[in-house]
Every structure is written in structure tokens, then in C-alpha cells.
């Protein structure tokens, strides 16, 4: 039979959001989560908070509605989002971040837009929970924990940790927890103005028992399953020293930067030690101990120098003061090796100068290559050279440090990148040399890299016979200019397009003009742009083929089930994307294929001129319950086939009310038509089919298939094997129905096969005055390996639910099943058993009627357009 094609105006069916837009509707969005969240809650300012442990996987999904289907883009505040995850522009995009880091916490925005109205923006705050390893420092030092310690009256142990949420601190000596109240010799407090969370353990007036192991334990109370962490420190009476340095300070009062006879001179010596206060210094001149005099003074703790620094001051420098001075640092009474530094003072001792070698002021290298920046230091002694960035104050050096020391004045960079380009500063250090104003110089690093162009890829559509202009533009590159541009069509070289020169400027783009789009000129165009370092390509796909259809996902109740044939129909709706961009659409090619099948049914659907926003509709009939289908839809113009759109349609059993004419529940959908398990019973009903049932199930009980006889068809049943006992009940409760008629009829199929069958009861739960359950129907005992139908009249007095109650019999061969439950207004049919509805299981010899084919006699095509 030929399918009927009709044209209708859907003015009363389709809401209009803007003139000429048809069924186009603005985007709406909602964020849901599906990752390893610890908790998702609404906080006290009504914003959604997603809590997750650092290192776990973040999964956020932006569910959208609207037509055309909105495009989704994820962004994030409090930092760049693009370097943490790739921004997206696809439907229902799921944002997935593997091994999320604390820096990726913040507010995430889902922006959905489809060109109709304003974009929809939803957000959620992601709170990343973490607990770092604690760091223990001693006596206001910033270095790591020392392996040794010392004997002193008072010791400070500072424990610092970074965490979210704030950590709780526990101090232990050995295995004993310390507190103010239990030990007067300790004090625990939080210092002011500290980075991170810090607790200080102060040991006052060290006692013999204080020389022990101390543990700082930090905890976030197992939030997100994060375990406690700890660090242990051994307090002993040994010592440590390192990093001996010196400084030469000319006469400060006379603001001199050179050593001059007749002026004052100060030599300083310092070592890093634990504890700093225990360090003693001794000065020698030319191998002999330096003797104090009116012109030679030794001081300690100079306020202008680091703490616990020893200085030797020479007043009114004489020629006889020239010589070699040695500073020796030691710990009296402790077996620690002494540290020493040597300083030579003579007429040749001069402050440093720094400069860049000739030809090295500008260093130019290709991206990915090594680079060496060099500054030369002269003077005696020669101090270290410190390197830093100039034009990017906030930027760190490639080493990750803001300042880097080099002894030979060379900064070596491995595999430079474009972000390393810029000016670098080299300057003299004020230690191990003259303590004067640093001398500095600058080196420019230029990193050459290939061009970046736009568009990297572009789809160009135009009607046959119309012109097209293709343009490839340079975004960035080093050097920032185009030295050559080569165009190709389908891989074949094209003649160079005529250039449009701009006086005094280097070209930053290349253009190619096509006078008319034809079948022969349609295809792939490539523009290769070079800048002497490398090249980049713009790709253009030029054609006159139509854009893809836009499936309409907001069709109300698209599924229609047919209880008699176990089939369903589906209302497929769509609009055509940008129909005026190319030649008019003449027809659509529709292909429908059942999933897991190879063959497909194909139909051509002719159409009149399709306008933007026009809703097109086609009803697919005779689809098999509960199968899903792949639908492909391709527009055709005079050019030929356009872009195909595909989607999967699933059978979804609607939650029906008794007012609907077709309200049979086949239990094919996981939602089981809104039925729920009773929480007060002993066990639950189970949804299964022949493919999902337990292969080790008990024989001689239960149905092999559902009422349709197909292995894919689902039904509900009770499993009466262990641990079930005699009299155990399972209750399946329907949705709540509002009574709008005096009489209703409940029709359903049951299967009660097995020698231990108990009972199947139908109850009605009235909701007008509390919950009152009344028996409406009951059946017990073995009824054979056959599906049978029952019609049960009920007359509820108010809102009601129906309940299927399965009762376990005396043994395990007592499985009971139900299928195809229908609730209709009015009285039940007088004939309680429809012979066409009795289905005998395999082995009975009763044949089943064949199923209809995919395409039945009803197929409707609708066009809707209204201005």
C-alpha cells in the first residue's frame, strides 16, 4: 500500500518563540554529575557544590533542550580552563577530567546556545579535597627537616600542611599525644601570618625526656576517604652546618664601591646552621689569628646582614692590612667539621662588572632547540650571576624559579618554547664578592616558530552557480609574516592567486576566489602558508550539498505502543539546517535499521520547498517492542545527497493514566511504567527476559519467554528459590491514579507453573483516607506452562494504586510471572478469557501468529510552516 502524504499547518500545536522561527526554541540546560563525587549538595547560598577527591575523575554532563539542538561549551572561572580540559562544542557534552588537581577546582559553566534567544548558562562549584604531606621545619628555618638537631633551652617545631578542608593537627612524643594540660613543658599554638595551615610545638627549657621522636599528624577526618598523614622528627643534641659565604663591603659612610686606603672596609662571614646561635667564628690573617685593635674590630649580628653573621672591620685601611683573611665557623664542643672561607684583600681586589659578549645580545633559535644566554663577569673576586625575566615579571624561569644562580654566567635552556621568548636579566650577586649595588645586563631571546592560521578547517556551502571567497589568515608566528602561500585543489597545485599589496606592510593572509560553485569545483581546497620557519594549512571543504537535518528531540510522547501486536510506532520530527544556504531540498532518504541487524528499510520522502524553522514529521510504524532502531535521514538537492543525520530511537514505555486509550505496560522499559517495589514486603519482583534469566534457574517452573514469545521481551516474576521461605511476599505497586470514573478494569497476563506455586493476589490501595489495601482478585496453585489472561473489575472511591502480590509456596518450584498489564475505564468484558490471548509455551503445538513487517499501512508525513 502506498503511504499517504499530507500537508498540515501546526499553528495550534507548535509554540512560536520568534517570528519566522517555526519550532525553533531557545536553549535550556541542566548540569548533572556522574563521576567519583564524595557528595553533591546545596550549600547555604543555594549554589550547587560538587565535592571530589584530588586525583579522582570529574564527570559533569550538560543536559540541554531546545531546537536546533543546542551546542555546549564548558568554561571555568578562577583560572584558565582550556589548559585543563578541551573546550567542546557538541551536543549533551560530558566534561571529563581524569586525575583532577586542586587547581582545577572552581566554578564550571555550561553554556548552551543554538542561535535562538539568549544562551542558557548553568554552573556548579567543584570543591577538590586534598591533604598534602606535612612539612616540619625547625627554629624558624625554611629548609626541609634536618636529620640531626642540638641541645638548647627552647626549641620550636613548626608543622605546616596544605589541605582542603582545613586539617586537624595532633602532636605526639613517641606514641603519646601532647597537650597543654598534660605537659607544662610544651606549648602548642598557631602562629600569625603563615602560609597554609600551621601548628607550632614549643619545647620550653629542654629536659632529658624531650630528646625523643616527635610526630606531627594531620587529618581531614577521612573526608572523601583521604587518610591521615604524618611526619616524624628526631630531636638529638648533634649539630649541622653548610653554605659558607662571604661579603666585602667598602666604606658605607662614604658611599664607596671600591677598596681605598684611608677608608673603612668590612669583611663578613656567614654559614647556615642548626641552631644558628651556636655557631662561633674565628678570623685569621695570613694564617695567624687576627688580633683585635683600635683599627680591627670583630662584631656579630650586624643588623644590615643575615642573622648570626661575623664581621671583621678594618678602620682607616692601611697598606699593611692587605693580605689573605680566613673565616672559620665551628660548633664548640661538638664533633662537626669546621667550615671556612678565604678572602684576599689587595690593590687588585676590585668590584665586578658585567657585560654581554659581542654578538650575543640577541639570541635567535628555533622552537624545540637548546639555547645558551651568556653574560661575562670581570672583577676580583668574581661573584655568581643571577638570572631573571625582565618583560614578564610574573613569569618564572624555565627551571620554575624566579631567580637562578650560575657560576659561569651562562643560562642554559633545553628545548625552548615560544613562551620563553623575551628579555632576560643577568646581574651580579651580592655574596661571595662585593656587597655593592648589583651590576646587570640584558639578553634578548627570540624563539622562531611556525605560523598559526585560521581557519584550520572550514565547511563552505553555496548554491550551484554562486561565487565563493576563501581566505586563510595568519594568527601568529615568528617571524610574523607570510613568505609564501600555496593553494591546492584535491591535492593538485593551483596557479597563484593575484596578491593585493598593502603599502609598507607584510601580507597576513591569502585569498582564493571561485567564480561559481559547480560539481567539478566542489571538493577540498588547501592553503599552505609559510614564514621561513615552517608552515601551516587552512582546509576548506567547498560544496553545494545540503546541511544535515536537525532532529527534534522535544516531541511530546513520541512512542505509541500497540498491545495487540506487541509493536510500537514513533513520531520522528526534524527541521532542515540552513535550507537557504544551498539549492532547495527535493526529498529525503530515510533508512531505518534495527540495532544488531544488518538489513535496513529505505524510503524516499518527497517534500515541497522547505523553509527555515519548518517542522517536518514522519511516523515510523510497526517497530518491534522492545527493540531500538537507528534512523538515518539524508536530504537531496539538485547537487545530490547532502549531509546525513542519524539518531537512535528507543522504546520507552510511558507512564500512562487510565484516561489514555492505550495504556498497556509491557515492562520493556527499565522504568517499568512507574511501578515500584513495596518497601514493607519480604523480597522484590524481578524484571527479566529469556536472554537475561539465570541459566541455572530451577527447571519446571516459570515462563521461558514473555507473552510475545520473543527472547527479547520482558516480564515481571518472583524467584522462589533460597533464601525465600513459605509465605514470603513480594509486592509490585503501580503509580498513583486519580479516580475519574466509577468502574475500572485491570487486565493482565499471568504465568503460574510449578508444583510449589503459592498465590498471586491483586490488591487495590485506596488513598482517599490514608492507605487501605483491599483484595480484588486471588489465584493459587499450578496452572500449567501457559500464559493466561485475567480481567478484574475494581471501583475505587478515590485516588488509588494497584498492587500485584506474589506469595511463595511450599518449595522452590513456585515462580510466578505477570506481563501486559492494562488499566482501562469502564467495566471488564463479560468473556473473561480471550482465546486469541492464550499463549502456550513451546512444546504445546499451538502456533503463534506471525509479527507484522516494519512498514505497515499507516505512515503520515506532516509539514508545518507559519509566519
N, C-alpha and C positions, 0 to 999 in steps of 0.2 A: 504494500500500500504506500502511495506517495505521501510524504509528510506535508502537513498543512502549514503554510507560512502566512502569518498575519501581521499587520502593522497597527499598533495601538499607541495612543497618547497616554502617558502615565502621569499626567499632571496631578491627579489626586493621590498617586502612590509615592511619588518621589519628592522629598523636600528640596527646595531650591535655596542655595546659600548665597548665590550672587547671580546677577543677570547673565544669561548666556553660558552658565557653567554646568547646567544639567544636574547630574547626580554627583558632581564633584563636591566633596565635603572637606572642611579643614581637618588638619591632623589633631589627633588626641594621643596621649602617651601615658604609660604607666610603667614604673620600674619594679621588677621582681628579681629575686635572688635565687641562685641555685648552687652556690659554691659552698666552701667549708666555713660557713659563718658560725661564730660562737653564739651569737644572739642577734636578732633584728628586733629593735624596739622603737617605740615612740618616746622621745625624751621630753623634758618638761617645757620645751618651747615648740612642741609639735613638729619636730623635724625628724625624719627617719634616720636612724643610726644603725649602720651595719658594722658589727664588731667582728674582727678576724685576726687570727694569729699571724705574725710575720713568718713568711716562708710558705704559707698555705696558698691555695688557689682562689682568687677572687673571680666570681662569675656574677655578672649583672646582665639582665635582659630587659630591653626596652620594648614593651608590647605596644603596638600602635594600631590605630584605626583611622579611617579617612580614605578618601578616594580622589585622585590616584593614590595608590599605596604609598604612604609617606616614606621618605628617605630618612635614615637615622644617622646622627653624628654624635659621638661621645667626646666630651671635653672635661677638663678638670681645673679647678682653681688651686691657688697656693702652689704654683709651680707649673712647669711645662708638662703637658700631657703627652705630647707627641713623642717624646723620648722615652716614655714608659710604656706606651702601647700605641698601636697604629690606629689613627683616626679612620672611621669607616663611613660608608655611605651605602648600606644595603638594608633590606627590609628585616624588621624584627632582629636587629643585630644584637648578638650576645657579646658583651665585653668580657674577655677572659684574660686575667693576668696571672701567669704562673709565678710562684715563689714571690709573692708580694712583699715589698720592702716598706719600711716605716715612712720613707719619703714619699711613698705613693698614697699615703693617707690623705684625706681631704674631702672636699665636696665634688662629686661627679654629677655631670649634667648630661641628660639625654635630650637632644634637640631633634624633634621630628617635624619635617616640613614637606609639603607636596605642592607648593605654589598656590594653594587656595587659602585665603585668610592669613592669619598670623601663625608662625610656628608654635608648636606645643613644646614646652620645656619643663622637664621634671628633674628633680635632683635627689640625691641621697648622700649622706655623710658617711664615709668609710673611716672607721677608727681602727688602726692597726695596733695590736697589742704585742709587746715585746719586753724582754728582760735581758740586758747585756751582762757580760761577765763583769763583776765588780773590780774596781781598781783601788789598790791600797797604797797610799803614799805616807811618808814618814817625815814629821817635823817640818811641815810646810814646803817640802820639795815637790817638784812636778814630774820627777822621773818615776820609772816603774819601781816596784818593790825591791829593796835590796835583800840579798841573801844573808847579810850579816848586820849586826847592829852594835850597840855600845852601852856603856854604863853612864847614866846621867840621872839627875834627881827627878826630872819631869820629861815625859815622852808623850807625843801626840801621834796617834794613828788615825789617819783620815781615810774613810771608805766612801767611794763615790760610784754611782751606778746610773745608767740611763735606762729608763723603763717607761712603759705605759700599760696600765695605770701606775701611779706612784708606788714605789716599793716600800716594804716594811723592813727595818734593819734589826738584826739580832747579833750582839757581840758575845763571843764565847772565849773563855780561857780554858784551853784543853777542851773538855766536854761540858764544862759548867757555864751556864748563861750568866752574864754580868748585868748588874743593875745598880743604880744609885743607892738604893735602900739596903742592899745586901753587902756592899763593899765600900767603905768610906775612902778607899784608896783610888777609886776610879770616878770619872765624871764623863757622862755621855751627853752630847748636845749637838745642835745643828748650827753650823757657822752661817753668818750672813754673807750675802753677795757671792754665792758659789754657783758654778756651772753644774747642772744636773742635780741629782739628789745626793746629799752628803750627810754622813754622821761621823762625828769625831769621838774617839775614845781617848780620854786623857788619863794617863797613869801618873799619879802625883806621888812624889817622894818615893822613888822606886825601892821596893822591898825585895828580898831574895825570891819570894814566890812570884814576883812579877816577871822574872825571866822565864818565859814559857812560850807556848804557841798560842797565837790569837787568831780567831776566825771571825770574819765578817760574813754573815749570812743574809742574803736579800731574798725577798719573796713578794710576789704579786698575788698571793693567796690562791694559786692554782687557776687563775683566770685563763680561759682558753686552753687549759691543760698545760700551762707553762710551769715547769718545775722550778723549785728554789735553786739558787746558785750561791757559791761561797768562795772565799779566798782566804788562805791561811798565811800567817807571817810568824816567823820565829824570832823572838827577841833575845838577843845574846849581848855579851859585853865586848864583842870584837869590833873592828873599825874598817873603813874603806876610804880610799882617795882616788881621784882621777882628774884628767883635763887640767893640767897646769898651763897657765897663760901669763903673759907679762904685758906691760904698757910703759911707754916712755912719754912723759908729759912735760913739755917745755914750760917756761915761766908763764903761768896763767895770768898773773897780775899785769905783766907787760904785753899780754896777748901775743906772745911769740909762738911761732910754729917751728922754730929751729933751735938747735943746741948752740948756745953762745956763751963764751967765757964772760964771767961777771953777772950772769943771770942765774936764777934758780932752776933746778931740774929735779924731777921726781920719777923714780923707778918703782913700779908696782908689781906685785906678785900675788896670784890667786889660784887656789885649787878647789874643785868641787869635792866635798867630803861629807861623810855622815858619821858623827854630827859635825857640823861646820865649826862650832865653837871650840872643839877640842884640838883643832889644827894649830900648830905652832910653826913659826917661820924663823929662819936664821939666814943672815946675809953674809956673803964673803966677797972680798975684793982681791983679785989676783991670787986666789987660792987661800987667803988668810981671812979670819973673821973680821968683819967690818967693825971698827970701833966708833962708838958714839962720841960726838964732839959738838961744838957750837955750830959747825957747818954741816954735820952729818947726823941726821935725825932719822930714827925708825919709828914709824907710827902704825897703828892698827885701827881698822874700821873707819877708813876715810869715808865721810858722808857722800862724796862725789863718785865713789867706786862701789862695786858689789860688796855685800856683807862679808866680814872676816877676810879682808884683803890687807896684806902687809905692804907698806910703802917705805922706801928709803929716799929721803930728801937731801939733796945737796944744795947748800946755801952758798950763793956767790961762787959759781963754778970756777975752779982753778984748773990750770993745765995738768997739775998733779992728780986731779980727780979722774983723768982719763984712765980707762982700764977695763978689765972684764969683771962683771959683777954676777954673782951666783946666788940665787934664792933657793933655799932648801925647805920643803914643807914636810912635817913629820907629826906623828902622834906619840907624845911622850909616854913611855911605859907600855907601849903596845907593839906587837910584832908585825908591823905594817911597813912595807918598803917605802923609803922616802921618795918624794918627787922633787925635781929641781928644774929650773930654767936658767939660761945663761944670757946675759945682755952685755954687748960690747959698746962702750962709750968712747968715741974718739972724734977727731975732726972729720972723719969720713962718715959718721953716723948722721944721715940726713933724712928728712921726711919723704914720703913716697910721692911719686907722680904716676899718672895712669893715662894711657892713650890707646887708640885703635891702630893696629898696623896698617900701613898703606895698602889700599885696595880691599880692605876688609870691613869698611864702614857699612857696606850694603852686601848682604849675603843672599843670593838667589838660588833656590833649589827647587826641584820638583817634589810634589807631594809623594810621600812614601819613602823618600831618600833620607839619609842621615845629614845632619848639619853641624857645623862647629863654629861657635861665636868666640872671638878671641879679643882679649884686652891685655896689653903689656904693662907691667908694673916695674918701675925703677925706684931706687932708694935703698937705704941700708938702715935697718933690716927691711926685707920685703914682706909686707903683710898679706894675708889671704885676700882674695877678691870675692865680693858678694854680688850675686846676680839677681835681678828682679825685672818685672814687666813695668813699662812706663805708661803706655797708652791704654792699658787695661788694668786699672788699679785693683779692681776686684778679682782679676784673673790670677790664677796660680800658675806657677811654672809647670812644665810637663811632668816634673817629679812629684807634683802635688803639693809643693811647699811654696810659700810666698817669697822665700829667700833661700838661695842655695850658695854654699861656700865652695870655692875651687882654689886649690893651692897654686896651680899653674896659670890661672886666669882664663882658662878655656871652658866654655859651657858646651857640653856635647849633647846633642839631641838625636834620638833614634827615631826613624820613621816619622818625619814631621807631617803634620796635617795642616789644612788651610786655616784652622782656628789658632795656629801658632804664629801666624803672620803678625808682625807689629814691631814695635821698638823695645829693645832690651837695654837695661841699665847695668853697667858694671861699676862698682865702687870699692874703694879700699876699706878694709875692716879697721876698727879702732883698737884691736887687740893684736898681740904678737907683733907689735910695731908701734908707731907713734899714735898717741891719743890726741889726735887733732881732727879738724874738720875733714870728713871723707872726701877724697878726690874721686871724680866719676867721669865716665864717658858713655856713649850710646852706640848701639849697633842695630841696624835695620835688617829684619829678616823678611824676605819676600818668598812666599811659597806659591809656586806655579801649579795650577790645577786645571783640568779640562773644563769646557763650558757646561753650564746647566741651561736647558732650554725649556720653553713651553710653547705649545702643549706637547707633553711627551707622547700622548696619544689622543686623537680626536676623531669622533664619528661625524662625518659631514653628510647630511641628507639634502637632496634638492630634486625638484621635479625634472623630468626629462626636458632638455632644451634650454634650461636656465643656466646662467653663469655661476661660477664658484671662485672665491678668492681664498687661497691657502697661505697662511702666514706663520713662520717659525721665528720666534723671538729669543734673544739671548737674555737670560735672567742674571747670571753671574758667571765669572770665570777669571782666571789670571793668566795672561792679560785679558782685560775686559774689552775685547774687540773680536769681530768676526774676520778671519783672514780668508776663509773660503766657505762657500755654501754649494752643495751638490744635490740636485734633485733627481730622483729615480721614480719610475712608474713600473710596478710589478717587477722590480729588480733591474730594469733597463735604464741606462743613463739618458737623461733628458737634456736638451740644449739649455745653456744657462739663461735664466730669465733676465730681462733688462733691469739693470740696477737703477734705483732712484737716489742719486748722490745728494748728501746734505753737506753744505759748505763747512769745512773745518771740523767735521765730526766723523768718527768711525761708525760704520754701519752696525746696528744692533739687531737686525732682523733680515729675513729673506722672504720674498713673496713669489707665488706662482698663481697665475690666473688661468682658469679654464673657461673658454667662451661658452661652452654648452655641455651639460651632463648628458652623456649617451651611454648605451650599453657598452660600447667599446672603451669609453673613457672612465668607466666605473672600475674601481679597484683600489689597490693600496699604493699610496704616494709616500715617499720617504725623502726628508730633507736632512742631510748630514752637514752639521755646522762645525767648523774647526777654529781654533785660536792658537795654533802653533804648538800647543802642549798636548792636545788631544781633541776628541770630537764627541758630539752628542747628536742624537737623532730625534726629529719630530716625525711622528707617524700620523698619516691621515687616511681614513677609510672613506672613500667617496662612493656614493651610490644613490640611486633613486628608489631604493626599496623602502617599503613602509616600515614604520616603527612597530614594535610589538604591541599586541593588545594589553590592556590593563585589567586584570581580573578584579571583579568587585567582590570583596570579602565580607561585606556587611549585609548580605542578603538575609532578610529575616526568615528563619525556618526553611532553609533550602532543601532539607531532606523530607521526603514524603514516603512513608512505609506502607506496604500493601500486605496485610496479614494473610490473605488467601493464597497468594503466590509466593510468599517469602521473598519478595522483591522490593526494590525501592526506586524512587525517581529523585533527581537532583536538579535544582534550578541553577543553571550556570549563567552568570551575568558578567558583563565586561563593558569597558569603553575603549575607544581607539586612541592611542597616544599620538598627539600632534598630527591629525589626519590631513591638515592643510600643508604640511611641510613637503609632501610629495604628491604624486598623482592620486586620484581618488581610489579608495578601496572598492573593488568589484565584488569580491566574495571572500569567504573564509574557508579554510580547510580544517575540519575538526577530526581529531583522532582520539579514540577512547580505548584504553588498554587496561585490562585487569592486571593488578600487580602480580608478579610472579608468573605471568603468562607472556608468550611471545607475540601472539597474533593481536591485531588491533582492528577495530571497526572505524572506517574512514567515511566522512560525509563532506560534501561541498555545500556551503550555505551562501546563496546569493544575497546581496544587500543592495539597497539604493544608496545614494550618497550619504556617507557617514559624517556627521558633524562632531565638533569637539564637545565633549560632555554628554553625548548621546548614549543612553543606556541600551545595550544590546542583551537580549536574553534568549536562552535556548534550554529546553527541558530535556534532560537525559532520562530515558525511561528504561525499565526492565534491568536495572542494576541488581546484582545478586547480594542479598544480605548474608554475611556482614562484610563483604569484600570491599577493598579500596581500589580506586582507579586512578590512572594517570591520564590527564586530559591535556592535549596539545592543540593549540589554536594558532593558525598561521594566516595573516592577511595576504591577499593577492591584488596587485595593481597591474597596469599595462606593462610595467617593468618586469613583473614576475613575482615570485614569492618574497614576502617581507620577513621580518624577524618573528620567530616563533615564541610564544609564551606557553609555559606549562605549569601545571599545578596538580597536586594530589587531592582528591576528594575522598573523604572518609564517611562511612556510615555512622551517623550519630543518632542514637535513639533519643528523641526528645522526651522531656518530662511532660506528659500530657495531663490534661484535666478532663473530667467526664463530659465537658461540654464539646470536646472535639469529636468529630465523626470517626477519625482513625486514631485510636489510642491503644494499640496493642503493644505490649512490651515483650520483645523477643530476647532481651538480656544480651544482645550482641555488643552493646557498648559497656565499657568498664563502669560507667556511671549507673548502670542497671536501673535507668529511668527514675532515679531519685529514691529508690528503695534503700533502706539502711538496716544494719544488724541491730537487734534489740540488745541493749547492754545488760539486761537483767536475766537473760537465759543462760543455758549451760554451755552451748557451743554455737557456731555460726553456720549459715548456709554457704555453699561454695559455688562459684561460677566457673564452669569448665566446658570444654567440648571434647570430641574424640581425639583431637591432637594434643590436648594438654592434660588429659586424665592420666592418673598414675598407671603405668603399665603393669604394676604389681597389685592392682586393685583386686578385691575379692571377686571371684567368678560367681555366676548365677545370681547376680543382684545388680540393680542399677541399669540405666539405658546405655547402649553403645553409642548413640548419637542423639541429637535433639530431634524435635518434631519434624524438621525438614528432611532428615536422613542424610544430610551432608556432614562431612567430618569437621567443617569449619564452624558449624552452627553451635551456639552456646545455649546452655540451660543452667538452672539452679538446682543443687541437690544437697542432701545431707549424707555425710560419710559416717557410718555407724560402727566402724572398727574401733579397736582400742585407741585411746583410753575411754571411749564412750561406755556408759553403763545404762542398764534398764531404766527407762523413764526420763533420761536426759532430753531436754527440749532445746530446739533451735528455732528462733523467730525472725522472720523477714518482714519488715514494716514498710508500708507504702508511704509516699508523700501525703501531706495533709490536704484533703479535698474539701471545698466549700459546698455544702449541700444546696443545690438549686432545683432539685426535683424530689418527688415523694418516693419514687422507686428507682433502684439501680440494679443492674445485673452484672455480676462478676463471672466471667468465663475464663477458663484456664485448662491446660492440659496437664495431666499428672501421670507419673510412671511409678508403680508400686510393685516391684518384682523381687522376690526372695522369701525364703521360708521363715525369716525372722522379722518380717515387716511389722512395724508398730502402727502408728496412726498419723494421718495428715489432717490437720484442722484448719479451718478458715474462721478467723475472728474479725469482728468489727469493733474498732476502738472509737468510741464517741467522745468528742471534745467539748460538747456544749456545757457540761458541768463537771469539770475535771476529766480524768482519763478512766473510762469504763469499758472493759472488754467483754463482749458477748459472743458466744459461739453461733456461727451461722451455718456451718457445714462440717462434717467429720466422716472419715472413712478409715477402716483398719483392715489389716491382713493382706495377703499376697493376691494381687490382681493380674498377674501374668506379665510376660515380657512384651508389653504393648502400651503405647500412649493412648490415653482416653481423655475425653473432654467432659468437664463439669460446668453447669450453669447454676449459679447460686444467687437467688434474689435477696436483696437487702433493702431496708427502708430506714436509713439513718435520720435522726431527729435534728442533726446539726452538723458542724464540721466533723469529718471522720477520716480514719485511716483503716486500711485492710491489712490483716496480719496472716501470713502463712506460717503455721506452727508444725514442725516435724518432730515426732516423738519416737525415740529409739525403742525398738522392741527387745526381745529376749536374747538376741545374738547379733553377730556381725553381718549376717546376710539380710540386711534390712535397709538398704539405701533407697531413699525416696527422692524423686525429681519433679520439678514443675517447669513449664515453658508457656510462652504465648499467653500472657495474662491480659485480659481486656476488661475495662470498666466502662459501661455504657448506661446512659439514662434510659428509663423505661423498664418494662417487665421482661423477664427472661423468655426465650422461645419455649413453647409448650413441649416440643420434642427435645428432650434433654440430651440426646446423643445424635450428632450429625454423622451418618455413616461415612461421608466423604472426609471426615476429620479424624477417623480412627486410623492410626498408623501402626502396623505390625512390624516388629523388628526383624532383621534379617533371619532367614530360616523359616518364615511363616508361609512363604509362597505367594504373598499378596503383593502385586506390582504397585509401584508408585507412578504417579503421572509425571511426564517429563516437564522440566522447567522451561519457561518461555525464553526466547532468544533475547539478546541485549536490546535490540531495537524493536519496540512494539508499535502499535497502531497510533499512539498519541505522541506527537512531537511538535512543539509550538515554538515559533520564532517571533519575538516581540521587538519592536523598535520604539524608542521613546525620545521625543525631542520637543522642547517648548521654550520659546523665548518670552 
